[in-house]
């Protein structure tokens, strides 16, 4: 099969077209013919060789292994990226078949962090992380959703435990980003919070964030606490979701968050200083969210598929929309352009990669 793979770790020009053996589905796996994928910031970090969310400590002693991810993931020159995927099932393992999966199913998913990705003609995926594609979405619109949606859903519902209809507000940092824009929809349209404050700095990102459900937008290029205070909200901000530069927003989160509130971040940082702000005085909780934790440690492996099944229902009901804003071809040139746009922070929502009529991965 043809695939777009890393020739080495480096800048966005390291991608090349390769020929790899066509994978075979067995056990819990399904084989999917890829119709579309998308690019997330994690793809760019893996490509650059800087991804460190799975750091481990080797005992005895404090020896850290910041390259734990690269010890388990495929290696260049045949490492295929693409954590999101959408396509048609063409092969089914025995256990996946027993669970009801069959050839011809149209699916979407976020795949394992340490298996080959969706920048290819075919991909083998654990069917327990797969759901049937929403009927009203194109392939690219569907492929744009899984990683960001699962991340945001786990952060708001599982990590911060926000209750449906709770009389409280949430502040979402970077509301026009991939995770921020679906978190806004979850908070407003699924959890039905009365106040969803997001951050943005440009007219186009502010407009997009409001279209995703934000009730208020503040400028993240200016101090956040006085802007939030000036809104004179009728409910307390009990939750803060950080999706960009954790260390930059720690003091602001503590100042804004109500007593006994919760703050969640998805962005790794070397500096997590809680001293000198209201973290202890307010008894605030800080928690990480990492989508890969469940597949990495093999726990609660069926939950991602369940989260996506709920998403598909909400999309088909019209409650949730795809945040795809740009589609490029799934070719070497298309992958390079998408990575460059994500790294330059030019992407509003998500950028997708769709298989062109002339074929994939050239």
Secondary structure, 3 states (H helix, E strand, C coil): CEEEEECCCCCHHHEEEEECCCCCCCCCEEEEEEEEEEECHHHHHHHHCCCCCCCEEECCCCEEECCHHHHHCCCCCCEECCCEEEEEEEEECHHHHHCCCCCCCEEEEECCCCCCCCCECEEEEEHHHEEECCCCCCHHHHHCCHHHHHHHHHHHHHHCCCCCCCCCEEEEECCCCHHHHHHHHHHHHHCCCCEEEEEECCHHHHHHHHHCCCCEEEECCCCHHHHHHHCCCCCCEEEEEECCCHHHHHHHHHHHCCCCCEEEECCCCCCCCCCCCCCCCCCCEEEECCCCHHHHHCCCCCHHHHHHHHHHHHHHCCCCCCCEEEEEECCHHHHHHHHHHHHCCCCCCEEEEECCCCCCCC
